[in-house]
Amino acid sequence: MKAVIIDDDTEFTKQLKTYLNQTFQDIQMDTYISFCNDIYTKEYDCVFLDVMLKEGESFEYGMNISKLYPHTIIVYISSVDHFVYESYQQNTFFFIRKSHFNEDYQNFVKKYQKMHLRIQEEISFIIKGVHIHIKQQDIIYVESLRNQIIIHTPIQTYTSYQTLKQTYQELNHHNFYKFNNHIIINLDYVVSIQKQHIELIKQICIPFTRGSKKTFMQRYMHYRSQRIWNG
């Protein structure tokens, strides 16, 4: 694991480093007492980010990192418990409360291990007569076009002859949401929710249709709360 801790509480940083070194083999760690643009130039597996940085823009930093590196997990840390609810709006992997550090750290480790099992899940498509296996975590969204589906990943798109319904049945419903009869969204890739559309990574926008926003928001907020605490 390659991790970074950004927190001006040096005693807590020392404690967290000790726990991480005991938990993960061959871990590489950087530490900062404040945020700097150099952090954007490095892709980390895990970012531990204090929500009370003096700059006061921690959630914005976390969102920017998620846009640049979708597979980087963001763990917010704070001595103020109520910030956990604000983190629901972000692409947050977990929230560690300093007042409940031992409990939250152990839950973080369990969730991290569970995530590693889930990201190995694959789905198979027949593309140009060949069976192709794609990791589910690499799928941003799937759309249907006539009798085809188009699978969008960060690197390329694939086209296969099968129904969207069949595709949805084969995907993990934990993080895939059937937005309508034409689109399936991987909720892991939601960057922000605007008045008229959902923004995914790579500046992909999925427009809301009449009545779809309320249902989506209910599903997404449930997903966010479950993802933060349960994985």
C-alpha positions as CSV (number, residue, x, y, z in Angstrom):
1,M,0.0,0.0,0.0
2,K,1.1,3.5,-0.8
3,A,-0.5,6.0,1.7
4,V,-0.3,9.6,2.7
5,I,-1.4,11.2,6.0
6,I,-2.3,14.9,5.9
7,D,-2.9,16.2,9.4
8,D,-1.4,18.9,11.6
9,D,-1.8,16.8,14.7
10,T,1.6,15.3,14.8
11,E,0.9,13.0,17.7
12,F,-2.1,11.5,16.0
13,T,0.0,11.1,12.8
14,K,2.6,9.2,14.7
15,Q,-0.1,6.9,16.2
16,L,-1.7,6.2,12.8
17,K,1.7,5.5,11.2
18,T,2.4,2.9,13.9
19,Y,-0.9,1.1,13.4
20,L,-0.5,1.1,9.6
21,N,3.0,-0.3,9.8
22,Q,1.7,-3.1,12.1
23,T,-1.2,-3.9,9.8
24,F,0.2,-3.7,6.2
25,Q,3.4,-5.2,4.9
26,D,5.7,-3.1,2.7
27,I,3.6,0.0,3.2
28,Q,5.0,3.3,1.9
29,M,3.9,6.5,3.7
30,D,4.2,10.2,3.2
31,T,3.1,12.7,5.8
32,Y,2.2,16.4,5.6
33,I,1.0,18.8,8.2
34,S,-0.9,20.8,5.6
35,F,-2.1,20.3,2.0
36,C,0.1,21.2,-0.9
37,N,-0.2,20.8,-4.6
38,D,2.6,18.1,-4.7
39,I,0.0,15.7,-3.3
40,Y,-1.9,15.9,-6.6
41,T,1.1,14.7,-8.5
42,K,1.2,11.3,-6.8
43,E,-1.3,8.5,-7.0
44,Y,-1.8,6.9,-3.6
45,D,-3.8,3.8,-2.7
46,C,-5.1,5.6,0.4
47,V,-5.3,9.2,1.5
48,F,-5.9,10.0,5.2
49,L,-7.1,13.5,5.3
50,D,-7.9,15.7,8.3
51,V,-11.2,17.5,7.9
52,M,-10.0,20.4,10.1
53,L,-7.0,21.5,8.2
54,K,-6.3,25.2,8.6
55,E,-7.0,25.9,5.0
56,G,-10.6,24.8,5.6
57,E,-11.0,23.1,2.3
58,S,-10.4,19.4,3.1
59,F,-13.6,18.1,1.4
60,E,-12.6,20.0,-1.8
61,Y,-9.1,18.5,-1.7
62,G,-10.7,15.0,-1.3
63,M,-13.0,15.6,-4.3
64,N,-10.1,16.8,-6.4
65,I,-8.1,13.7,-5.6
66,S,-11.0,11.4,-6.5
67,K,-11.4,13.1,-9.8
68,L,-7.7,12.7,-10.6
69,Y,-7.4,9.1,-9.2
70,P,-10.7,7.3,-9.0
71,H,-9.3,4.2,-7.4
72,T,-7.6,6.1,-4.5
73,I,-9.6,5.7,-1.3
74,I,-10.2,8.7,0.8
75,V,-10.3,8.3,4.6
76,Y,-11.3,11.5,6.5
77,I,-10.1,11.9,10.1
78,S,-11.3,14.3,12.7
79,S,-11.8,15.0,16.4
80,V,-15.2,16.4,15.5
81,D,-17.7,13.6,15.0
82,H,-20.4,15.4,13.2
83,F,-18.2,15.9,10.1
84,V,-19.0,12.2,9.3
85,Y,-22.4,13.3,7.9
86,E,-20.8,15.8,5.6
87,S,-18.5,13.2,4.2
88,Y,-21.5,11.2,2.9
89,Q,-21.6,13.7,0.1
90,Q,-18.0,12.9,-0.9
91,N,-16.4,9.9,-2.5
92,T,-15.4,8.8,1.0
93,F,-14.2,5.3,1.8
94,F,-14.2,5.7,5.6
95,F,-14.3,8.2,8.4
96,I,-12.0,7.8,11.5
97,R,-13.1,9.6,14.6
98,K,-10.1,10.4,16.8
99,S,-12.3,10.0,19.8
100,H,-13.0,6.4,18.7
101,F,-9.7,5.6,17.0
102,N,-9.2,2.0,18.0
103,E,-12.7,1.0,17.1
104,D,-12.8,2.9,13.8
105,Y,-9.3,1.8,12.8
106,Q,-10.2,-1.9,13.2
107,N,-13.4,-1.3,11.2
108,F,-11.4,0.5,8.5
109,V,-9.0,-2.5,8.2
110,K,-12.0,-5.0,7.9
111,K,-13.6,-2.8,5.2
112,Y,-10.3,-2.4,3.3
113,Q,-9.8,-6.2,3.3
114,K,-13.4,-6.7,2.2
115,M,-12.9,-4.2,-0.6
116,H,-9.9,-6.1,-2.0
117,L,-12.1,-9.2,-2.3
118,R,-14.8,-7.2,-4.1
119,I,-12.5,-5.5,-6.6
120,Q,-11.5,-8.8,-8.0
121,E,-15.0,-9.5,-9.2
122,E,-15.2,-9.7,-13.0
123,I,-18.0,-9.7,-15.6
124,S,-17.7,-11.5,-19.0
125,F,-18.8,-10.1,-22.3
126,I,-18.6,-11.5,-25.9
127,I,-16.9,-8.8,-27.9
128,K,-16.3,-9.5,-31.6
129,G,-16.8,-13.2,-31.0
130,V,-14.3,-13.3,-28.1
131,H,-15.0,-13.7,-24.4
132,I,-13.6,-10.6,-22.6
133,H,-13.3,-10.4,-18.8
134,I,-13.5,-6.9,-17.3
135,K,-13.2,-6.1,-13.7
136,Q,-16.4,-4.6,-12.4
137,Q,-14.6,-1.9,-10.6
138,D,-13.3,-0.6,-13.9
139,I,-16.7,0.0,-15.4
140,I,-17.8,3.7,-15.1
141,Y,-21.2,3.1,-16.7
142,V,-23.0,1.0,-19.2
143,E,-25.5,2.3,-21.8
144,S,-27.8,0.5,-24.2
145,L,-28.1,1.4,-27.9
146,R,-30.7,-0.6,-29.9
147,N,-29.7,-4.2,-29.4
148,Q,-26.2,-3.4,-28.1
149,I,-24.6,-2.3,-24.9
150,I,-21.6,0.0,-24.6
151,I,-19.3,-0.5,-21.6
152,H,-17.4,2.6,-20.6
153,T,-14.1,2.2,-18.6
154,P,-11.4,4.8,-17.8
155,I,-9.3,3.4,-20.6
156,Q,-11.6,2.4,-23.4
157,T,-15.1,1.4,-24.4
158,Y,-16.4,-2.0,-25.4
159,T,-19.5,-2.9,-27.4
160,S,-21.4,-6.2,-26.9
161,Y,-24.6,-7.7,-28.1
162,Q,-26.7,-8.3,-25.0
163,T,-29.5,-6.6,-23.1
164,L,-29.0,-4.0,-20.4
165,K,-31.3,-6.1,-18.1
166,Q,-29.0,-9.2,-18.5
167,T,-25.9,-7.0,-17.8
168,Y,-27.5,-5.5,-14.6
169,Q,-28.3,-9.0,-13.3
170,E,-24.7,-10.0,-13.6
171,L,-23.3,-6.9,-11.9
172,N,-22.8,-6.4,-8.1
173,H,-25.8,-4.3,-7.0
174,H,-23.8,-3.0,-4.1
175,N,-22.4,-0.2,-6.3
176,F,-24.2,-0.5,-9.6
177,Y,-27.5,1.4,-10.0
178,K,-29.9,1.0,-12.9
179,F,-30.6,4.7,-13.6
180,N,-33.2,4.0,-16.3
181,N,-33.9,1.5,-19.1
182,H,-30.8,2.7,-21.0
183,I,-28.1,3.4,-18.4
184,I,-26.4,1.6,-15.5
185,I,-24.1,3.8,-13.3
186,N,-21.2,2.6,-11.1
187,L,-21.8,4.7,-8.0
188,D,-18.1,4.5,-7.1
189,Y,-17.5,6.9,-9.9
190,V,-19.9,9.7,-9.0
191,V,-18.0,12.9,-8.5
192,S,-20.8,15.3,-7.8
193,I,-24.6,15.7,-8.1
194,Q,-25.7,18.9,-9.8
195,K,-29.2,20.3,-10.2
196,Q,-29.7,18.9,-13.7
197,H,-27.2,16.0,-13.9
198,I,-24.9,13.5,-12.3
199,E,-21.2,14.1,-12.9
200,L,-19.0,11.1,-13.2
201,I,-15.2,11.0,-13.7
202,K,-13.8,12.2,-17.0
203,Q,-16.4,14.9,-17.0
204,I,-19.1,12.5,-18.0
205,C,-22.6,14.0,-17.3
206,I,-25.8,11.9,-17.0
207,P,-28.8,14.2,-17.2
208,F,-31.7,13.7,-14.8
209,T,-35.1,13.1,-16.4
210,R,-38.4,14.0,-14.7
211,G,-38.8,12.4,-11.3
212,S,-35.4,10.5,-11.5
213,K,-33.4,12.8,-9.2
214,K,-35.3,12.1,-6.0
215,T,-35.1,8.3,-6.5
216,F,-31.4,8.5,-7.4
217,M,-30.6,10.7,-4.4
218,Q,-32.3,8.2,-2.0
219,R,-30.3,5.3,-3.5
220,Y,-27.0,7.3,-3.6
221,M,-27.2,8.5,0.0
222,H,-28.0,5.0,1.2
223,Y,-25.0,3.7,-0.8
224,R,-22.8,6.5,0.7
225,S,-23.8,5.7,4.3
226,Q,-23.4,1.9,3.8
227,R,-20.1,2.4,2.0
228,I,-18.5,4.5,4.7
229,W,-19.3,2.1,7.5
230,N,-19.8,-1.3,5.9
231,G,-17.8,-1.4,2.7
